[in-house]
C-alpha cells in the first residue's frame, strides 16, 4: 500500500448493503448506503449503478483537481 502524505488524497467510506423487498414481498432489490467518515453523513443509493456513478464521480473529480 502506498504511503499517504496528503490527507486530501484519501477518502474513507463505510459501505452498507442490504436486500429490500417490494411492497408485495415478491421481489428483492439490493440497496446501498455509504457513510463518509470525515463528514459523518450517510448517502443512500437505490441500486448498484447509482453507487458506482457516485464513486466514479468522486474519483474523477479528485483526479481532475490534481491536474
NORLINWO-V629677 format. One record per pair of residues at least 24 apart in sequence whose ideal C-beta (glycine too) atoms are under 6 Angstrom apart, sorted by the first residue. I is the first residue (numbers start at 0). J is the second residue. Records with the same first field share a line. If there is no record, write none. Layout:
# NORLINWO-V629677
I->J  J
This chain:
# NORLINWO-V629677
11->36
